[in-house]
Amino acid sequence: MKYLQRAVAVEAKQFFPNQLPWPVGVIGLERSCGDLVCVNETKADCWGVQGYGGWHLIKSGDWVVTDVFGEHRVYSAAGFALKFAPASELVIEYSDGANIQPNKTDPRKDGYTGRFT
């Protein structure tokens, strides 16, 4: 049997070290004797966020995505653009040919019976 992944809205913010506040969960790190230690924003020479599987280093321009469970994932700008689109750009296409924006009221009142395009 085949399954489709459900469409779920996520929070996302692009990271740039010189633009505060940083995305939720991002901390400044500094390399010290081969280890990474937490430091304040002005002393950081690298940055990280805790997510699936532990800590992930991020770089300027990366996107930090927070899912519905509060977990963080890091995407490069190119990877983010391939996987995500602003929710306002999504259109629901119904099998009867009708299209609505997700933030609009469905006049049929029967709920979602189509697919995101």
C-alpha positions as CSV (number, residue, x, y, z in Angstrom):
1,M,0.0,0.0,0.0
2,K,1.3,3.5,-0.8
3,Y,1.0,6.5,1.5
4,L,1.2,10.2,1.0
5,Q,2.9,12.4,3.6
6,R,0.4,14.7,5.2
7,A,0.9,18.4,4.7
8,V,1.7,20.1,8.0
9,A,2.5,23.7,8.6
10,V,5.8,24.4,10.3
11,E,7.5,27.5,11.7
12,A,10.7,28.5,9.9
13,K,13.2,31.4,10.2
14,Q,16.4,32.0,8.2
15,F,19.5,32.4,10.3
16,F,22.0,35.2,10.0
17,P,24.5,35.7,12.8
18,N,24.2,39.5,12.8
19,Q,20.4,39.6,12.9
20,L,18.9,39.2,16.4
21,P,16.8,37.5,17.6
22,W,18.1,34.2,16.2
23,P,15.7,31.4,15.4
24,V,14.4,29.5,18.4
25,G,16.9,27.0,19.7
26,V,20.0,28.5,18.1
27,I,23.0,29.1,20.3
28,G,26.4,30.6,19.8
29,L,29.4,28.2,20.1
30,E,33.1,28.6,20.2
31,R,35.8,26.0,19.4
32,S,37.9,25.4,22.5
33,C,40.6,22.7,22.5
34,G,38.7,20.8,19.8
35,D,35.4,20.9,21.7
36,L,32.5,23.2,21.2
37,V,31.4,25.3,24.1
38,C,28.4,27.7,24.5
39,V,29.2,31.5,24.4
40,N,27.3,34.7,24.0
41,E,26.4,36.1,20.6
42,T,29.3,38.4,20.2
43,K,32.0,35.7,20.9
44,A,30.6,32.9,18.7
45,D,32.6,31.6,15.8
46,C,30.0,28.9,15.0
47,W,26.4,28.2,15.8
48,G,24.2,25.2,16.5
49,V,20.8,24.0,17.3
50,Q,19.7,20.8,19.1
51,G,17.4,18.7,16.9
52,Y,16.8,15.1,15.7
53,G,19.8,13.1,16.5
54,G,21.6,15.7,18.7
55,W,23.3,19.0,17.9
56,H,23.6,20.3,14.3
57,L,25.9,23.1,13.3
58,I,24.4,25.8,11.2
59,K,25.8,28.5,9.0
60,S,24.7,31.9,7.9
61,G,21.7,31.6,5.5
62,D,20.5,28.2,6.7
63,W,16.9,27.8,7.7
64,V,15.8,26.5,11.1
65,V,12.5,24.7,10.9
66,T,10.5,23.9,14.0
67,D,7.9,21.1,13.5
68,V,4.6,20.5,15.3
69,F,6.5,18.5,18.0
70,G,8.9,21.4,18.8
71,E,11.9,19.6,17.2
72,H,14.3,21.6,15.1
73,R,15.7,20.7,11.7
74,V,18.3,22.6,9.7
75,Y,18.1,23.1,5.9
76,S,20.4,24.9,3.5
77,A,18.7,27.8,1.7
78,A,18.5,25.6,-1.5
79,G,17.2,22.6,0.4
80,F,14.6,24.7,2.1
81,A,13.4,26.2,-1.2
82,L,12.9,22.8,-2.7
83,K,10.9,21.4,0.3
84,F,8.9,24.3,1.6
85,A,6.6,27.1,0.2
86,P,4.9,29.8,2.1
87,A,1.5,28.5,3.3
88,S,-0.2,31.5,1.5
89,E,1.0,30.1,-1.8
90,L,-0.6,26.7,-1.4
91,V,-3.9,25.9,-3.2
92,I,-6.1,23.0,-2.4
93,E,-7.3,21.2,-5.6
94,Y,-10.5,19.2,-5.2
95,S,-11.5,16.3,-7.3
96,D,-14.5,18.3,-8.7
97,G,-12.2,20.9,-10.1
98,A,-12.8,23.6,-7.4
99,N,-9.7,25.3,-5.9
100,I,-9.5,27.3,-2.7
101,Q,-6.7,28.9,-0.7
102,P,-6.2,27.1,2.7
103,N,-6.9,30.3,4.6
104,K,-10.3,30.8,2.8
105,T,-13.6,29.2,3.9
106,D,-14.6,26.1,1.9
107,P,-18.2,26.7,0.7
108,R,-18.9,23.0,0.5
109,K,-18.6,22.4,4.3
110,D,-17.6,18.8,3.7
111,G,-14.0,19.3,4.6
112,Y,-10.9,18.6,2.6
113,T,-11.3,16.0,-0.1
114,G,-8.6,17.1,-2.5
115,R,-4.8,17.5,-2.5
116,F,-2.2,20.3,-2.1
117,T,-0.6,21.5,-5.3
